[in-house]
């Protein structure tokens, strides 16, 4: 299995990132799916999406788990039957899973120009420090996006505004920052970190302890 990177965040939290480069048939041969997910796989039309779906199940195997250990709540949030927290992400050629004893959110995204078209929908406070004509503008937009996606997965409350309720403090060369979830009187501060590889950015957020 082409495991790209394994990250031990701490003794309670582990992340595994996988480079998807196998054929669809090879992926199918390496995973056992429960009936409902066999049906779901057959309903997916895109081979890229099918590979993402199967790669997540293979990553579960690397944690000693299987498709049967993973369920989803009514809002589509993944849950592990063993009580641990899980966050899942994938983007084109890469997929990742984080498993922790504590709430966690992750996201991965390929750096692409299309994010420029939706920037106004998720950039709020961050406009105060983003420089539109900066050479790193596309990169910085993508960093903010993946951090906010990870925050959304961690908080898992429908209707949260990426622009107005998720806030990312300026980040520096250490690839770490603080991010906030603002939900009325409920304000949650999170540690956020990210890594860059190939043409991708991966972000991880955890509530401040």
Secondary structure as GFF3:
##gff-version 3
##sequence-region A 1 209
A	DSSP	beta_strand	3	10	.	.	.	ID=ss1
A	DSSP	beta_strand	13	19	.	.	.	ID=ss2
A	DSSP	alpha_helix	24	29	.	.	.	ID=ss3
A	DSSP	alpha_helix	35	43	.	.	.	ID=ss4
A	DSSP	alpha_helix	47	62	.	.	.	ID=ss5
A	DSSP	three_ten_helix	67	69	.	.	.	ID=ss6
A	DSSP	beta_strand	70	72	.	.	.	ID=ss7
A	DSSP	beta_strand	78	80	.	.	.	ID=ss8
A	DSSP	beta_strand	85	91	.	.	.	ID=ss9
A	DSSP	beta_strand	94	100	.	.	.	ID=ss10
A	DSSP	beta_strand	105	110	.	.	.	ID=ss11
A	DSSP	alpha_helix	115	122	.	.	.	ID=ss12
A	DSSP	three_ten_helix	125	128	.	.	.	ID=ss13
A	DSSP	alpha_helix	137	155	.	.	.	ID=ss14
A	DSSP	beta_strand	166	168	.	.	.	ID=ss15
A	DSSP	beta_strand	176	183	.	.	.	ID=ss16
A	DSSP	beta_strand	186	197	.	.	.	ID=ss17
A	DSSP	beta_strand	200	207	.	.	.	ID=ss18
###
